Amino acid sequence: MLNPLWLNTFKTLIEVGHFTQTAEKLHMTQPGVSQQIQKLENACGHGLIKREKKSFELTEQGRLVYEYALKLAEGEANLIETLGFDNPYSGQCKISCSGSLALQLYPALLSLQQQHPELSIQLEAAPNQNILHDLQSGEIDLGIVTHIPASSLYQSSHIGEETLCLVLPKQYADKKITPELLIECGLIDHPDAKHYLSLYFELGGDKALAELSSDKLPKSGYINQVNQILLPVAKGLGFTVLPESAVKNFPLRDKLYIAYAAKQVKETLYLVQKRNRNLPSRYQTVSQLLHDTILPH
């Protein structure tokens, strides 16, 4: 690799046209300029200038090296300009959240991308543990989780809440929700079902349900695609518990019965990023959209 310092001295010499003035401009001595030009010629294996008393002329090889030095200087200037220009509406945004929340957020994120085509949205649906791991590894830059992670590794802020819904087939409408009824109906299991059930039973204000272990519920089926979990429920094959955002985005809602608990059960949502990581301005744009979508004004 050619020494960039020698290239800059050579470029300056060609532009100034005089060894003494080049030395003054670069705060060097004239012998120092001559020495760097000679080192550059040795590195190139060719003479770059033809000296004639106090003046000089470029050789053909010198012209090519000068053009290369110009491109190098231009590339560096462009890089410095790019580093200092942080466009809030341009660049890739890598985000992760739960599958149910993704159903709610993705249309809004796509609308933002339509408004600002230079934005590129990458949304990953994943459980809390995966989100935190991917933040540390750099696979994503921003995540939404349902608990406050370790402050030594992450910085987080409250972004909203998700209401949990106990969802049954339509034929169970207005029936009293008891452990026996849920056992009769059967659980449509999914990756977060046990966690959601535990919260719903514990915080819903029904003593009988609070004493019911999710392990005692017979499973009528299992599906890990969040947009498909409610399909067997709509077909009368079982019940499940999901965040309200997933229920709202299900196209066959008229086939479902949402049993409201005595006490509304909610999960707190936290917007999380890797600690001490300064994210580009575009993430402020996205963060504001996430806040407005989860907690609309």
N, C-alpha and C positions, 0 to 999 in steps of 0.2 A: 504493500500500500504506500502510495506517495505521501510524504509528510505534508499535512495541510498547511503548516506554517510556511514551508518553502513555497508551496503553491500560491499562498496569499502574497508573499514577498514578490514572486515572479509576476503575478497579476498586477500588483501595484506598480512595479517597475514598467510594465508595458503601458499602463494607463498614464503614468507620470512622464515617462520617456527619459528619465535622468536618474543616475545612481545616487547622486548627492541629495536630490529632492526626495527620492524614495526613502533614503535613510532618515531624513528629517521627518517625513510623514509617519514612518513606522517607529520613530524614536530609537533608531539603531545607528551604528556607525557605518560608513561607506564600505569598509572592508567586510563588515558583517553581512551586508547585502550581497556583496560579490561572493562571499563564501557560501551563502545559502543557495544562490543561483547555480554555483558550481556543483554543490551537493545534489541539487535537483537534476542537473544535466547528467551527473554520474548515475543517479537512480534510474533515469529514463534510458540511459545508454546512447544518448544523442545530444549534439549541441543544439541549444534552443535559441540562442541569439548569436549573431555575427557582429563582433565588436569592430568598430571603426573609429579610432581615436576616442573622442568623448561621446560618440553616439553609437547606436547599434541598430541592427535590423533583425527581424524575426526570421528564423529558418522555417521550413515547412513543418518540421516536428514541433518547433516552438509555437506555431500558430495552433496546432492541434492541442497542445498542452494548455495554451491560453484559453481556448474554447472550453476545455474540460474544467479549468479553474473557474471560469465564469458560471458554468452549470452547477458546480459544487457550491459556490457562493450563493447562487440563486436558490438552490435547494435548502441551504441552511437558513436563509432569510424567510422562506416559505414555512419552514418548520417552526421557527420562532414565532411567526405570525399566527400559525395554527395553534400553537401551545397557549397563546394569549387570547385566543378567541373561543369562548365557551358558549356555543349557541344553545339556548334553552329549548329549541324546537328541532334539533338535529342530532342524529346518532342512535346507537342501539341501546335499548333499555331491557335489562334482564331481571325479571320479577318472578316470584313464586308465592303461592298461597294454596289453601285447600281447594279441592275440586269443586265443592259447592260454592265457594266464594268466587272461583274463576268463572262460573256460569253467570254471576252477577256483574263481574268487573270487565270481562273480555269485550262485550259490545261497546262499553264506554271507552275502553282503550283503543279499540278499532276506530271509533269516531274521532278520537284525538289524532290518530295516525292519518285519517282522511283529511283532517284540517291541516296537518303538517306532514306532508309526504316524506320529508327527509328523516322523520322519526321511524325507527324500526322497533316494534314491540315484540319481545319474546316472553311469553307467559308459560310458566311450568306449574302444573298441579301436583302437589306433594304434601305429605304429612309434616308435622312440626319438626321432627327430628331430622328429616332429609333437608328441610329448608335451612335449618341452622348449620348443618354440615356443608351445604352448598355455598352458604355465605362465607364460611371460613376458607373454603377451597377456591373461591373466586368464580364458581360456576354461575352464580347469580349475584346481583348487587343490592337487591331490595327484597324483603320478604314480609309476609303477614303471618303471625303465629298467634296462638291462643294462651300463651303464658309468658311472663317476663323472663327472658333468658339471662344467663350470667352477665353481670355488668362489666366484668373484666374482659369479656370477649365481644360483647355486642352493645350497641346503644339502641334504645327502643323508646317509642312514644305511643300513647293510647290513640287509637284511630277509630274505635267504635265498638259495637257489640253485635252479636248474632243471636237471635232467638232460636231455641231448639223446639222442634215440633214433633209430637207423637202423631204419626200418620197411619191411618187404617183404611181398608176398603170402604167404599161408600155405604155398604149395607150395615156397617157398624155405627152409623150416624145416630147420635142421641143416646146410645147405650152407655151405661155407667162403666167406666174403665176400671176393671179389677184385675188382680193377678190371674184369676181363672180365665177371664176373657182373653187376655194376652196369650196365655198358654194355649187356649183353644185356637186362636188366630194363627199363631206361629210367627217367628221372626224372619224377616228378610235381612240376612246378615250382610255386612259390608266392612271394609277395613276400620272404620271409625265407630261402628255400631256399639261395641262394648263400652267405649269411652262416653259416647252420647247417652246411652241408656243409664249408665251409672250416675251421670250428672242429672238427668231428667228425674230418675227415681229418687235421688237424694235431695234435690232442691225443689221438687214440684209441689211439696206441701201435702202429699197423700201418704199417710203412715203405712198403709198396706203395701203400696208400691215401693216405699223406701226400704221395706224388709225383703223385697223380692230380689233375688240374685239373677243377673242376666244369664248365668250358666244354667239355670233351671228352665230357661225358655227353649222350647223345641224350635229348630231352624227349618223354615220352609224353603229356604234357598239362599244363595250367596252370589253377589255380583260386586266387582270392584270398579265398575264404570259409573261415576256419580250421576251421569245423565240417564242411566238406565235403572237405577235402584228403585225408583218409584213405579216402574212399569209393572212388575209383578204385584205390587200393592194395588194398582189400578185394576188389575185383573182378578182381584179378590183372593190372592194367594198368600197373603201375610201382611204384617205391619212392620214399621221401622221407625227410627228416629233420625231426623236430618235437620240441618239449619234451615231457617225460613227461606234463605236465598235460593236453595235448591228446589224447594217446593214451589216458589213463585215462578220459577223458570221452567216448570214441568208442563208440557202442553195439554195433558189430560187431567187437569186439576179438578174438573167436575166429577171425576171418578174416585176422588179421594175424600176422606173425612179427617179433618185435623181436630184432635182432642186437646183442648186447652187445659193446662194444669191449673190448680188452685193458685199457685204462684208461678209467674212467668220465669222460665229458666233461660238464662242468657250466658253466653261465653264472651269474655272480653277479648278484643282483637288488638294486637300490638304491631306497629310498623317497625321493622327491625333492619339494621344494617351492621356491617362489621365495624367494631369500635375503631376510632381514629382514622376511618376511611373517608376522605373528602370526595363525595360523589359529584359528577358534572352537573351543570345547571339543569339539564334535561330531566334529572330525577326530581328536582323541585317541581317542575311542571307535572310530572306523573304523580308525585306524592299529593299534590293539591287535588288532582282528579280523583285519586283513591279516597281521600277524605270526603270530597263532595259526593261521591257515589255511595259510599258506605253510610255517611251521615248527611243526607241531602238537607239543604237549607229550607 
